[in-house]
Amino acid sequence: MKLKTHQATAKKIKITNGKKGQGGKKYFTRHAGQDHFNARETGNTTRHKRKDTQVNHVDLKTIKKALPYS
């Protein structure tokens, strides 16, 4: 029986191709807290939130289970 992909996770996580010798696939997600209340934050904080951040290694097992065919 085929496994189902968890669509909410699939929409939030971007997976890069793993090249040999560079440690395999990497999982990226967006920073939290970009919707509102951003006027009070410094320019550095706003600029850093624009970039994707690598998923913590603690969460990788759960993410890989939610995305069986990635």
Secondary structure, DSSP 8 states (H G I E B T S, - for coil): ------HHHHHH-EEE---TTTTS-EEEE--S--SS--TTS-HHHHHHHTS-EE--GGGHHHHHHH-TT-
